[in-house]
């Protein structure tokens, strides 16, 4: 059985399309769990309607607490051998689960990842744990999103999303799961359709919730220093890149210089030189990291132009 987990918050315009792509899967042994996170737009009514149409759909509701708390409750409902996360404003191809399970069976992989966008070549890449760790840190073919991965449900045992994190909580969970895998497969097939939703945190005008990504990458760097020291420079370079992106977003939104900005600047000043040394990002990123970590007021003008 595959448990498909769907956190729902104010997704009324998109829910029916999302769920149609789940109940219409060519692989049918599914548990579809949906939790309403205090929606105010009628999402719960639509969920109830959809649940009446297919007995595989389970619906629950809770006061609004954010995606991390919702995903924790979703994990608590899992009965399947495999877990697939799908956001309520997105949809997947109708053969997605079948394709992923077939690939998993071919190599007994703990995770099978696939693409969210772009052209499909059908190419397959197989990684052992150490290779997957490196590609995660480099942010190349294996990344921190949860919604592009079929994951063995036992890997989530005693793991919880950090409810203090509002931005990047999925990357931290993927990182924690990676510490338990033996091997993974990455399919160059675009089967997940990501909807650009102006109401999502990643698309909203900058707000303080994005600063919680510091918790994520500080934790990942500490783990890497201890367990994967051969990749410490890469981890710290990625930390600097992620914090630079947040500083860029804050600067472009005219967010004032405060203690949170100062903390991120300190991190980028410490690790920014590793961006060029490791080659994990562009020269432009390295240059902007240097600028925003030292001259935030000037970076505010530059960020609006790039």
C-alpha positions as CSV (number, residue, x, y, z in Angstrom):
1,X,0.0,0.0,0.0
2,X,1.1,3.6,-0.7
3,X,-0.1,6.3,1.6
4,X,-0.5,9.6,-0.2
5,X,-0.4,12.5,2.3
6,X,-2.1,15.8,1.5
7,X,-1.9,18.9,3.8
8,X,-4.7,21.3,3.0
9,X,-4.9,25.0,3.7
10,X,-7.2,27.3,1.7
11,X,-6.9,25.2,-1.5
12,X,-10.5,25.2,-2.6
13,X,-9.9,26.2,-6.2
14,X,-7.5,23.4,-6.7
15,X,-8.6,20.5,-4.5
16,X,-10.7,18.6,-7.1
17,X,-8.0,18.6,-9.7
18,X,-5.5,17.4,-7.1
19,X,-7.6,14.6,-5.8
20,X,-8.7,13.5,-9.2
21,X,-5.1,12.8,-10.0
22,X,-4.8,10.7,-6.9
23,X,-7.9,8.6,-7.1
24,X,-7.3,8.1,-10.8
25,X,-3.9,6.4,-10.3
26,X,-3.3,3.3,-12.4
27,X,-2.0,1.7,-9.2
28,X,-5.0,1.4,-6.9
29,X,-3.8,0.1,-3.5
30,X,-3.8,3.6,-1.9
31,X,-4.5,5.3,1.4
32,X,-5.2,8.9,0.6
33,X,-5.0,11.0,3.8
34,X,-6.0,14.7,3.8
35,X,-5.8,17.0,6.8
36,X,-7.5,20.4,6.8
37,X,-5.3,22.9,8.6
38,X,-8.0,25.4,9.6
39,X,-9.0,26.5,6.1
40,X,-11.4,29.4,5.8
41,X,-12.4,29.0,2.2
42,X,-14.6,26.0,2.1
43,X,-11.8,23.5,1.5
44,X,-13.2,21.1,4.2
45,X,-16.6,20.9,2.5
46,X,-14.9,19.9,-0.7
47,X,-12.8,17.3,1.1
48,X,-15.9,15.8,2.6
49,X,-17.6,15.7,-0.8
50,X,-14.6,13.9,-2.3
51,X,-14.3,11.4,0.6
52,X,-17.9,10.3,-0.1
53,X,-16.9,9.5,-3.6
54,X,-14.0,7.3,-2.8
55,X,-13.6,5.1,0.3
56,X,-9.8,5.3,0.1
57,X,-9.9,9.0,1.1
58,X,-9.6,9.8,4.8
59,X,-10.2,13.3,6.0
60,X,-9.3,15.0,9.2
61,X,-9.4,18.6,10.4
62,X,-7.4,20.6,12.9
63,X,-7.0,24.3,14.0
64,X,-4.5,26.2,11.8
65,X,-1.0,25.4,12.9
66,X,1.1,25.4,9.8
67,X,2.4,22.8,7.3
68,X,4.9,21.2,9.7
69,X,2.3,20.4,12.4
70,X,-0.1,19.1,9.6
71,X,2.5,16.9,8.1
72,X,3.3,15.5,11.6
73,X,-0.3,14.5,12.0
74,X,-0.4,13.0,8.5
75,X,2.6,10.8,9.3
76,X,0.7,9.6,12.3
77,X,-2.1,8.3,10.0
78,X,0.2,6.2,7.7
79,X,-0.8,2.6,7.2
80,X,1.1,2.0,3.9
81,X,4.5,0.6,3.1
82,X,5.4,3.7,1.2
83,X,4.7,7.5,1.6
84,X,4.1,10.0,-1.1
85,X,3.5,13.7,-0.2
86,X,1.4,15.8,-2.6
87,X,0.5,19.4,-1.9
88,X,-3.2,20.3,-2.3
89,X,-2.7,22.9,-5.0
90,X,-0.6,20.5,-7.2
91,X,-1.4,17.3,-9.2
92,X,0.5,14.2,-10.5
93,X,0.4,12.1,-13.6
94,X,-2.0,9.2,-13.4
95,X,0.7,6.6,-13.7
96,X,3.1,8.2,-11.1
97,X,2.7,5.6,-8.3
98,X,2.9,2.7,-10.7
99,X,6.1,4.0,-12.3
100,X,7.7,4.7,-8.9
101,X,6.9,1.4,-7.4
102,X,8.2,-0.5,-10.5
103,X,11.5,1.4,-10.2
104,X,11.7,0.7,-6.5
105,X,11.2,-3.0,-7.0
106,X,13.8,-3.2,-9.7
107,X,16.6,-2.2,-7.2
108,X,15.0,-2.4,-3.8
109,X,15.6,1.4,-3.3
110,X,14.6,3.2,-0.1
111,X,13.7,6.4,-2.0
112,X,12.6,6.9,-5.6
113,X,12.8,10.5,-6.6
114,X,11.4,12.1,-9.8
115,X,11.0,15.5,-11.4
116,X,8.6,18.4,-10.8
117,X,9.2,20.2,-14.1
118,X,11.1,20.1,-17.3
119,X,11.5,17.6,-20.1
120,X,11.6,13.9,-19.3
121,X,14.5,11.8,-20.7
122,X,13.7,8.6,-18.9
123,X,17.2,8.5,-17.6
124,X,17.8,6.8,-14.2
125,X,20.5,7.6,-11.7
126,X,21.3,5.4,-8.7
127,X,23.0,6.6,-5.6
128,X,24.3,4.9,-2.5
129,X,23.8,6.8,0.8
130,X,27.0,8.9,0.6
131,X,26.4,9.9,-3.0
132,X,22.9,10.9,-2.2
133,X,24.1,13.0,0.8
134,X,26.6,14.8,-1.5
135,X,24.0,15.6,-4.2
136,X,21.5,16.8,-1.6
137,X,24.1,19.3,-0.3
138,X,25.1,20.3,-3.7
139,X,21.5,20.8,-4.6
140,X,21.8,19.0,-7.9
141,X,19.9,15.9,-9.0
142,X,18.7,15.0,-5.5
143,X,17.1,17.9,-3.6
144,X,15.3,18.8,-0.4
145,X,11.7,18.7,-1.5
146,X,9.4,16.0,-0.1
147,X,6.8,16.1,-2.9
148,X,9.1,14.5,-5.6
149,X,9.9,11.4,-3.6
150,X,8.4,8.0,-2.9
151,X,9.8,7.1,0.5
152,X,9.8,3.8,2.5
153,X,7.4,4.6,5.4
154,X,9.6,2.9,8.0
155,X,12.2,5.6,7.5
156,X,10.0,8.1,9.2
157,X,9.8,6.1,12.4
158,X,10.2,8.5,15.4
159,X,11.0,11.4,13.1
160,X,9.0,14.6,13.3
161,X,8.9,17.8,11.4
162,X,10.3,20.7,13.4
163,X,7.2,22.9,14.1
164,X,9.4,25.9,14.8
165,X,10.4,25.9,11.2
166,X,8.1,27.5,8.6
167,X,10.4,27.5,5.6
168,X,12.6,24.6,4.7
169,X,11.0,22.0,7.0
170,X,10.8,19.5,4.2
171,X,14.5,19.8,3.5
172,X,15.3,19.1,7.1
173,X,13.1,16.0,7.1
174,X,14.6,14.7,3.8
175,X,18.1,15.2,5.4
176,X,17.0,13.2,8.5
177,X,15.6,10.4,6.3
178,X,18.8,10.3,4.3
179,X,20.7,9.3,7.4
180,X,18.7,6.0,7.3
181,X,18.8,5.0,3.7
182,X,21.1,2.5,1.8
183,X,20.4,3.6,-1.7
184,X,18.1,5.8,-3.8
185,X,17.0,6.1,-7.4
186,X,16.4,9.3,-9.3
187,X,14.2,9.2,-12.4
188,X,14.5,11.9,-15.0
189,X,10.7,11.9,-15.5
190,X,8.5,15.0,-14.9
191,X,5.3,13.5,-13.3
192,X,4.6,16.1,-10.6
193,X,2.9,19.3,-11.6
194,X,3.8,22.2,-9.3
195,X,1.3,25.1,-9.4
196,X,2.8,28.5,-8.9
197,X,0.5,29.8,-6.1
198,X,0.8,33.4,-5.1
199,X,-0.5,32.5,-1.6
200,X,2.3,30.1,-0.8
201,X,5.0,31.2,1.6
202,X,7.7,30.8,-1.0
203,X,5.8,33.2,-3.3
204,X,4.6,35.7,-0.8
205,X,6.3,39.1,-0.1
206,X,9.1,38.6,2.4
207,X,8.1,37.9,5.9
208,X,9.9,36.8,9.0
209,X,8.9,33.2,8.7
210,X,11.6,32.6,6.1
211,X,14.3,33.3,8.8
212,X,13.5,29.9,10.2
213,X,15.5,28.4,7.3
214,X,18.5,29.3,9.5
215,X,17.5,26.5,11.9
216,X,17.4,24.0,9.0
217,X,20.8,24.7,7.6
218,X,22.5,25.2,10.9
219,X,21.3,21.8,11.9
220,X,22.4,20.2,8.6
221,X,25.8,21.8,8.8
222,X,26.3,20.5,12.4
223,X,25.3,17.0,11.3
224,X,27.6,17.1,8.3
225,X,30.6,18.3,10.4
226,X,30.0,15.3,12.7
227,X,28.9,12.5,10.4
228,X,30.1,13.5,6.9
229,X,33.2,15.7,7.5
230,X,34.4,15.1,3.9
231,X,31.5,17.2,2.8
232,X,31.7,20.0,5.4
233,X,32.9,22.7,3.0
234,X,30.0,21.8,0.6
235,X,27.4,21.9,3.5
236,X,28.7,25.3,4.7
237,X,28.8,26.7,1.2
238,X,25.1,25.6,0.7
239,X,24.3,27.2,4.1
240,X,25.8,30.5,2.8
241,X,23.9,30.2,-0.5
242,X,20.6,29.6,1.3
243,X,21.1,32.5,3.7
244,X,22.1,34.7,0.8
245,X,18.9,34.0,-1.0
246,X,16.9,34.9,2.1
247,X,18.9,38.1,2.5
248,X,18.3,38.9,-1.2
249,X,14.5,38.4,-0.7
250,X,14.5,40.5,2.4
251,X,16.5,43.3,0.8
252,X,14.3,43.3,-2.4
253,X,11.3,43.7,-0.1
254,X,12.8,46.6,1.8
255,X,12.9,44.6,5.0
256,X,14.7,46.7,7.6
257,X,18.1,45.7,9.0
258,X,17.4,43.9,12.3
259,X,18.9,41.2,14.5
260,X,17.8,38.4,12.2
261,X,19.4,40.1,9.2
262,X,22.6,40.6,11.2
263,X,22.7,36.9,12.1
264,X,22.4,35.8,8.5
265,X,25.0,38.3,7.5
266,X,27.4,36.9,10.1
267,X,26.8,33.3,8.7
268,X,27.4,34.4,5.1
269,X,30.6,36.4,6.0
270,X,31.9,33.2,7.7
271,X,31.1,30.7,5.0
272,X,30.6,32.8,1.8
273,X,34.1,32.2,0.5
274,X,33.3,28.5,0.3
275,X,30.7,29.2,-2.5
276,X,33.5,29.8,-5.1
277,X,35.9,27.3,-3.5
278,X,33.4,24.4,-3.8
279,X,31.9,25.6,-7.1
280,X,28.4,24.8,-6.0
281,X,26.9,28.0,-7.3
282,X,27.6,30.8,-9.7
283,X,30.2,33.6,-9.5
284,X,27.3,36.0,-9.3
285,X,26.0,34.3,-6.2
286,X,29.4,34.5,-4.6
287,X,29.7,38.2,-5.4
288,X,26.2,39.0,-4.1
289,X,26.9,36.9,-0.9
290,X,30.0,39.1,-0.3
291,X,28.0,42.3,-0.9
292,X,24.8,41.5,1.1
293,X,26.8,40.2,4.1
294,X,28.6,43.5,4.4
295,X,26.5,46.3,2.8
296,X,22.9,45.4,3.3
297,X,21.7,48.9,2.4
298,X,23.5,48.7,-0.9
299,X,22.3,45.2,-1.6
300,X,18.7,46.4,-1.3
301,X,19.2,48.4,-4.5
302,X,21.1,45.6,-6.3
303,X,18.5,42.9,-5.3
304,X,15.7,44.8,-7.0
305,X,17.5,44.8,-10.3
306,X,18.5,41.1,-10.4
